Amino acid sequence: MTKLQTETNTVNMGRRVKNAGFELRLGHISDLQPVFEHGQWWLRNSRTGEDWAACDAEGPGSHDGFSFELVTQRQE
């Protein structure tokens, strides 16, 4: 069985996740860092505490095989 891209914990995949996030307009956030936790990739804003789950995707609204879902809102 082949792992999904978001389940592949390599340095290269972390770079791809981060680059896809920037291409999908999350790039206006300067503090995004790729994090591999709970068996999948996330993008985390270390300044605000927001987290986006990386999802394997294709078609409109995706980039390089990824889309992102905001799962943790900004902490005030």
Secondary structure, 3 states (H helix, E strand, C coil): CCCCHHHCCCHHHHHHHHHHHHHCCHHHCCCEEEEEECCEEEEEECCCCCEEEEEECCCCCCECCEEEEEEECCCC
